[in-house]
Amino acid sequence: MATSNLSAYDKATIPNAKGLRFGIVVSEWNNDITENLYKGAEETLLDCGALGEHIERINVPGSYELIYGSKYLLKKNAFDAVIAIGCVIQGETKHFDFVCEAVSHGIKDLNIHYDTPTIFCVLTDNTHKQSMERSGGKLGNKGVECAVAAIKMATLS
């Protein structure tokens, strides 16, 4: 991971996203990070052929709420994939562990329950600096990587 560029992708290996519809749920907590992740995801979807009007964004207060926000979009049955974008940074309490575990299990459960893929785009870093490096910094942008995953999963055959 420390040597990978999260923004690197070969467009020739990605299916065209034209005609696909994407829901994106963005946590407002650590919004300097999540906005960068969203921009990376949106720009990548557009670069790969998705239409702007086929990308719907909703905001939720924090990463814990990504599960409900994703379920809200999934129940619309209007998307080919949903991307859940958040950022949880280690603090001095166990709160980090509880939130990370709940969100990862919640997104997993949505993937089991619904026939539409939900992509886990949640940074779980030790420091704010690490999150900045993975949201458009020296390690690229995890939002880009997750948009590519969303396209690939939406066209899985």
C-alpha distance (Angstrom), angle and dihedral (degrees) to the residues before:
residue distance angle dihedral
M1 . . .
A2 3.79 . .
T3 3.79 90.1 .
S4 3.82 98.2 38.3
N5 3.78 123.8 96.9
L6 3.79 105.9 -138.7
S7 3.81 90.3 -159.2
A8 3.80 96.3 58.0
Y9 3.79 116.4 107.7
D10 3.76 137.3 149.2
K11 3.79 106.5 -127.2
A12 3.81 90.3 -159.0
T13 3.81 89.9 66.2
I14 3.81 95.4 50.6
P15 3.80 122.8 84.1
N16 3.80 115.9 -117.6
A17 3.80 109.7 -94.1
K18 3.80 94.8 -152.8
G19 3.78 108.6 131.7
L20 3.80 93.8 16.8
R21 3.80 120.3 119.8
F22 3.79 123.1 -144.1
G23 3.79 132.7 -165.9
I24 3.78 117.3 -158.0
V25 3.81 123.4 -165.8
V26 3.80 114.0 -163.3
S27 3.80 126.2 -165.7
E28 3.80 114.2 -135.8
W29 3.83 91.1 -151.9
N30 3.82 110.4 98.0
N31 3.79 86.5 9.7
D32 3.80 93.9 173.3
I33 3.80 85.4 66.8
T34 3.81 99.8 36.0
E35 3.81 93.0 49.4
N36 3.80 89.4 55.4
L37 3.80 90.3 48.7
Y38 3.81 90.5 49.5
K39 3.81 92.2 49.6
G40 3.80 90.7 50.7
A41 3.80 92.0 49.1
E42 3.80 95.2 45.2
E43 3.81 94.5 46.3
T44 3.80 90.8 49.3
L45 3.80 93.9 49.1
L46 3.81 89.7 50.4
D47 3.82 91.9 45.3
C48 3.79 89.1 53.5
G49 3.80 94.0 52.6
A50 3.81 106.2 -87.7
L51 3.78 115.7 140.2
G52 3.79 118.7 -123.0
E53 3.79 91.7 -126.4
H54 3.82 88.7 56.4
I55 3.81 92.5 61.4
E56 3.81 116.0 82.5
R57 3.79 121.2 -171.2
I58 3.77 129.2 -163.9
N59 3.80 127.8 177.8
V60 3.78 127.4 -139.2
P61 3.83 127.5 -171.8
G62 3.80 98.6 -112.0
S63 3.78 145.8 -10.1
Y64 3.80 92.4 -87.4
E65 3.81 88.2 62.7
L66 3.81 92.6 53.5
I67 3.80 88.9 89.3
Y68 3.80 94.5 57.9
G69 3.81 92.4 40.7
S70 3.80 91.0 51.5
K71 3.79 91.4 47.4
Y72 3.81 89.2 50.0
L73 3.81 89.9 56.5
L74 3.80 93.9 41.7
K75 3.81 91.6 54.0
K76 3.82 88.9 58.9
N77 3.80 86.7 66.6
A78 3.80 87.9 -149.4
F79 3.80 102.7 113.8
D80 3.77 137.8 76.7
A81 3.81 91.1 -152.1
V82 3.80 139.4 -0.8
I83 3.80 124.4 -145.7
A84 3.82 118.7 -154.6
I85 3.82 110.5 -155.5
G86 3.79 122.3 -166.8
C87 3.77 146.0 132.2
V88 3.80 128.6 -141.6
I89 3.80 117.0 -176.0
Q90 3.80 122.6 -162.6
G91 3.78 114.1 -104.2
E92 3.77 134.7 176.7
T93 3.81 96.1 -80.8
K94 3.79 137.7 59.2
H95 3.82 90.0 -103.1
F96 3.82 88.9 99.8
D97 3.81 91.6 57.8
F98 3.80 94.2 47.8
V99 3.80 94.4 47.9
C100 3.81 94.7 45.0
E101 3.79 93.1 48.4
A102 3.80 94.1 45.6
V103 3.80 93.9 47.9
S104 3.79 94.9 46.5
H105 3.80 92.2 48.0
G106 3.80 91.5 44.0
I107 3.79 93.7 53.0
K108 3.81 89.4 45.6
D109 3.81 89.8 52.4
L110 3.81 91.4 51.3
N111 3.80 89.1 53.6
I112 3.78 89.9 52.7
H113 3.80 95.8 44.8
Y114 3.81 101.5 41.9
D115 3.80 130.8 51.0
T116 3.80 91.0 -137.3
P117 3.81 116.1 84.1
T118 3.78 119.2 -117.3
I119 3.79 113.3 -156.1
F120 3.81 119.9 -144.5
C121 3.81 106.9 -133.2
V122 3.79 98.0 162.7
L123 3.78 120.2 132.0
T124 3.81 113.1 -145.4
D125 3.77 103.7 -172.7
N126 3.78 136.5 160.3
T127 3.80 94.6 -130.2
H128 3.79 141.5 23.0
K129 3.82 88.2 -117.8
Q130 3.82 91.4 58.6
S131 3.80 90.0 51.4
M132 3.80 91.4 49.6
E133 3.81 89.8 51.6
R134 3.84 89.7 54.0
S135 3.80 96.4 44.2
G136 3.77 100.6 59.6
G137 3.80 101.5 -41.5
K138 3.78 131.4 106.3
L139 3.82 93.3 -47.9
G140 3.80 94.3 50.2
N141 3.78 126.9 -120.8
K142 3.81 124.6 -50.4
G143 3.83 87.9 -157.3
V144 3.80 88.9 67.7
E145 3.79 92.0 51.0
C146 3.81 91.3 48.5
A147 3.80 93.2 49.1
V148 3.79 89.1 54.4
A149 3.82 89.1 49.1
A150 3.82 89.8 50.0
I151 3.80 92.0 53.3
K152 3.79 92.5 46.7
M153 3.80 92.9 47.6
A154 3.81 93.0 45.2
T155 3.80 89.7 55.4
L156 3.78 96.4 40.2
S157 3.77 109.5 140.8
